[in-house]
């Protein structure tokens, strides 16, 4: 009796799948039409504000078992497939394959896109700037370790815009060929991974283990795969790519460990989504005068614009100790109150991008 009931339910699921396939094919026909229009006008294929609006609308009308995170996961993959129908694009990311930045890139561009792993953050910027890749994905900050200074400095050096941001939980795995943890004498990983998994290492081995820093968690997996008596702290994707068995999952000290990533592109400007963030670099001409920075910040206060981040970096110009400021605020560059502030400071402010606020 149960087998007949299962068959009946499976037939209903098959019928729904058939209908879904037809609807998705219908959707791709419209996507193809949009792609043709954009090819003629030079319009941007990746529209994060449009994707955000679609997901928000679907969450509001959903009355079934799908959670908001499930809806987002399903439709982000549909969007990624759609973009590849419109115009296949190459995405550069801070590699190697299996890195956390690789995971972040795939979470937005899906399995069908063409990915280009790049060894350094500066090379990701250069790849996007030269046109060898349409988009670049780089880390900007971790909520446990702070800002990625290299990314901040490069935003000031290149004429590249931030088109989107995303936040991803960072989970570390402990992977090894050894079945007995007492046989492990050496652990490979990035130095930041050792810091973020300090308690796990201390509880398991105390000070009786050799920690060997390498350039990536993917490299750590490759080393641990070849060498007896070793293990790797890594992402689960990095371990599975080289078939290195995972002994423990989610070994990071903090369950709240998140990294914010930026998606970069050249000559792209998003339209306002209604809930945007803008990033700028500020180098104030009268920075030697008392109160110059305070007066600048008060302009945002008076305009009721919320500043969500301010970081200082050396200006690296001459022998003086001068600084530039990286600032995030909650508004779009096309907002009238933002335009008024930016126009009053002219070249003292470099606009880095306006994009839907997700973090």
C-alpha positions in Angstrom: 0.0 0.0 0.0 2.8 2.4 0.9 4.5 1.7 -2.4 1.4 2.8 -4.3 1.1 6.0 -2.3 4.8 6.7 -2.9 4.3 6.2 -6.7 1.3 8.5 -6.7 3.3 11.3 -4.9 6.3 10.8 -7.1 4.1 11.1 -10.2 2.7 14.4 -8.9 6.3 15.6 -8.2 7.3 14.6 -11.8 4.4 16.5 -13.2 5.4 19.6 -11.2 9.0 19.2 -12.4 7.8 19.1 -16.0 5.8 22.3 -15.5 8.8 23.9 -13.8 11.0 23.1 -16.7 8.5 24.6 -19.2 8.3 27.8 -17.1 12.1 28.0 -16.8 12.4 27.7 -20.5 9.8 30.4 -21.0 11.8 32.6 -18.6 15.0 32.0 -20.6 13.2 33.2 -23.8 12.6 36.5 -22.2 16.1 36.6 -20.8 17.4 36.0 -24.3 15.3 39.0 -25.5 16.8 41.2 -22.8 20.3 40.0 -23.7 19.7 41.1 -27.3 18.6 44.5 -26.2 21.5 45.0 -23.9 24.0 43.9 -26.5 22.8 46.7 -28.6 22.8 49.3 -25.9 25.9 48.2 -23.9 23.8 47.8 -20.7 25.1 45.9 -17.7 24.1 42.2 -17.4 24.6 42.0 -13.7 22.0 44.1 -11.9 22.2 43.3 -8.1 19.5 45.9 -7.3 17.1 44.1 -9.7 17.9 40.6 -8.2 17.5 41.9 -4.7 14.1 43.4 -5.5 12.9 40.1 -7.1 14.0 38.1 -4.0 12.3 40.5 -1.6 9.1 40.4 -3.7 9.1 36.6 -3.7 9.7 36.4 0.0 6.6 38.6 0.6 4.3 36.5 -1.5 5.6 33.1 -0.4 3.1 31.1 1.7 4.7 27.6 1.6 7.5 25.7 3.2 10.3 27.6 1.4 12.3 29.8 3.8 13.7 33.2 2.7 17.2 31.6 2.5 15.9 28.7 0.4 14.2 31.1 -2.0 17.4 33.2 -2.3 19.5 30.1 -2.9 17.2 28.8 -5.7 16.8 32.1 -7.4 20.4 33.2 -7.2 21.2 30.1 -9.3 18.4 30.9 -11.7 19.8 34.5 -12.0 23.3 33.1 -12.7 22.0 30.8 -15.4 20.1 33.7 -16.9 23.1 36.0 -17.0 25.0 33.3 -18.9 22.2 33.2 -21.5 22.3 36.9 -21.8 26.1 37.2 -22.1 28.6 34.7 -20.8 31.1 36.5 -18.5 34.4 35.7 -16.8 34.8 36.3 -13.1 38.2 36.7 -11.5 38.6 36.0 -7.8 41.3 35.7 -5.2 42.3 32.0 -5.6 43.2 29.3 -5.7 40.2 27.1 -6.4 38.4 26.1 -3.3 39.2 29.4 -1.5 36.6 31.2 0.5 36.5 33.9 -2.2 35.8 31.2 -4.8 32.8 30.1 -2.7 31.7 33.7 -2.5 32.0 34.2 -6.2 30.0 31.0 -7.0 27.3 32.0 -4.5 26.5 35.0 -6.8 27.5 33.7 -10.3 26.5 30.1 -10.1 28.1 26.9 -11.4 27.8 27.8 -15.1 30.0 30.9 -15.1 33.6 30.9 -16.2 35.9 31.5 -13.2 39.5 32.8 -13.2 41.5 32.1 -10.0 44.1 34.9 -9.4 47.0 34.6 -6.9 46.9 38.1 -5.5 44.3 40.8 -4.7 46.2 43.3 -6.8 46.2 40.9 -9.8 42.4 40.6 -9.5 42.1 44.4 -9.8 44.5 44.4 -12.8 42.6 41.6 -14.5 39.3 43.5 -14.2 40.9 46.8 -15.2 42.4 45.3 -18.3 39.1 43.7 -19.4 40.4 40.1 -19.1 37.5 39.5 -16.7 34.2 41.4 -16.5 33.9 41.1 -12.7 36.3 40.6 -9.8 35.6 39.2 -6.3 37.9 40.2 -3.4 37.6 40.2 0.5 37.2 43.6 2.2 36.8 42.7 5.9 36.3 40.0 8.4 34.2 40.7 11.5 36.7 38.9 13.7 40.0 40.1 12.1 39.1 43.5 10.7 39.8 45.2 7.3 41.8 43.8 4.4 44.2 46.7 4.0 45.4 45.7 0.5 41.9 45.8 -0.9 41.3 49.3 0.6 44.5 50.7 -0.8 43.8 49.2 -4.3 40.4 50.8 -4.4 42.2 54.1 -4.3 44.7 53.2 -7.0 42.4 51.8 -9.7 39.4 53.3 -11.5 37.2 50.4 -10.7 33.7 50.4 -9.1 32.1 48.3 -6.4 28.9 46.9 -7.9 27.8 44.6 -5.1 28.7 43.3 -1.7 28.0 40.0 0.0 28.6 38.5 3.4 29.5 34.8 3.9 29.9 32.7 7.0 33.4 31.3 7.3 33.6 27.7 8.4 36.8 25.8 8.8 37.3 22.0 8.5 40.1 19.8 9.9 41.1 17.4 7.1 43.7 14.7 7.0 44.6 11.2 5.7 45.4 10.1 9.2 42.7 8.1 11.0 44.3 8.6 14.4 44.6 12.2 15.5 47.6 11.4 17.7 49.6 10.6 14.5 49.3 14.2 13.3 52.4 16.2 14.1 52.0 19.1 11.7 49.1 21.3 10.5 49.1 23.4 7.3 46.9 26.5 6.8 46.8 30.2 6.3 48.0 32.2 9.4 44.5 33.8 9.7 43.0 30.3 10.0 45.3 29.4 12.9 44.1 32.5 14.7 40.5 31.8 14.1 40.8 28.1 15.1 43.1 28.7 18.1 40.8 27.1 20.7 40.3 23.9 18.6 44.0 23.5 18.1 44.8 24.2 21.8 42.1 21.7 23.1 43.3 19.0 20.7 47.1 19.4 20.9 48.1 22.1 23.3 51.5 23.4 22.2 52.7 20.0 21.0 51.9 20.5 17.3 53.8 22.3 14.5 51.8 25.0 12.7 53.0 25.7 9.2 51.6 28.8 7.4 51.0 28.5 3.6 49.5 30.9 1.1 46.0 29.4 1.0 43.9 26.7 2.6 43.8 25.0 -0.8 47.5 24.7 -0.7 47.2 23.3 2.8 45.0 20.5 1.6 47.4 19.6 -1.2 50.3 19.4 1.3 48.3 17.3 3.8 47.2 15.0 1.0 50.9 14.2 0.1 52.5 14.1 3.5 52.0 11.6 6.3 51.4 12.8 9.8 49.8 16.1 8.6 46.5 17.8 8.5 44.9 21.0 7.0 42.7 23.7 8.4 40.6 24.5 5.3 37.3 25.1 3.7 35.2 21.9 3.1 35.2 22.7 -0.7 39.0 22.8 -0.7 39.3 19.4 1.0 36.7 17.8 -1.2 38.3 19.1 -4.4 41.5 17.0 -3.6 39.6 14.2 -1.9 41.2 14.8 1.5 39.0 13.3 4.2 37.4 15.7 6.6 37.7 14.7 10.2 36.0 17.7 11.9 33.7 20.4 10.6 33.0 24.0 11.8 36.1 24.1 14.1 36.3 28.0 14.2 36.3 29.6 17.6 33.4 31.9 16.8 30.2 30.8 15.2 29.7 34.4 14.1 32.7 34.4 11.8 31.7 36.3 8.6 33.7 37.8 5.8 32.4 40.7 3.6 33.4 40.5 -0.1 33.2 43.1 -2.8 32.2 42.5 -6.5 34.2 44.9 -8.7 33.7 46.0 -12.3 34.8 48.7 -14.7 32.4 51.4 -16.0 29.3 50.1 -14.1 26.8 52.1 -12.2 23.8 50.6 -10.5 20.4 52.3 -10.4 19.0 53.0 -6.9 17.4 50.0 -5.2 15.8 52.0 -2.4 18.2 50.5 0.2 21.7 51.3 -1.0 25.2 51.7 0.4 27.8 54.0 -1.1 31.6 53.7 -0.6 34.0 56.7 -1.0 37.6 57.6 -0.4 38.2 61.0 1.2 41.4 63.0 1.2 40.6 66.4 2.7 42.7 69.3 1.5 42.7 71.2 4.8 43.4 68.1 6.9 46.0 70.1 8.9 43.4 72.5 10.2 41.7 71.6 13.5 38.2 70.2 13.1 38.4 69.6 9.3 37.3 65.9 9.6 34.6 66.7 12.2 33.1 69.4 9.9 33.1 66.9 7.0 31.3 64.2 9.1 28.8 66.8 10.4 27.6 67.4 6.8 26.4 63.8 6.8 24.8 64.1 10.2 22.9 67.2 9.1 21.7 65.4 6.0 20.6 62.4 8.1 22.9 60.1 6.2 24.1 57.2 8.4 27.8 56.4 8.2 28.3 52.6 8.6 32.1 52.5 8.4 35.1 54.8 8.5 38.7 53.5 8.1 41.9 55.6 7.8 44.8 54.6 5.6 48.2 56.3 5.0 48.0 58.7 2.1 51.5 57.5 1.0 52.3 60.9 -0.5 55.5 62.6 0.6 57.1 62.3 4.0 54.1 63.8 6.0 51.8 61.6 8.1 48.6 62.3 6.2 45.6 60.0 5.7 42.8 59.1 3.4 39.5 57.8 4.8 37.5 55.0 3.5 33.8 55.6 4.3 30.6 53.6 3.8 27.3 55.4 4.1 23.7 54.3 3.6 22.5 56.1 0.5 22.9 56.2 -3.3 25.2 58.6 -5.1 22.1 59.8 -7.1 20.3 60.9 -3.9 20.0 64.7 -3.9 21.4 65.1 -0.4 24.5 63.0 -1.3 25.1 64.9 -4.5 25.1 68.2 -2.6 27.8 67.0 -0.2 30.0 65.4 -2.9 29.8 68.5 -5.1 30.9 70.7 -2.2 34.1 68.7 -1.8 34.9 68.1 -5.5 38.1 66.1 -6.1 38.6 65.5 -2.4 36.1 62.6 -2.6 36.5 59.6 -4.9 33.3 57.7 -5.5 34.0 53.9 -5.3 30.4 52.7 -6.0 26.8 52.6 -5.0 25.2 49.2 -4.6 22.3 47.4 -2.8 23.0 47.1 1.0 23.3 43.5 2.0 25.7 43.7 4.9 
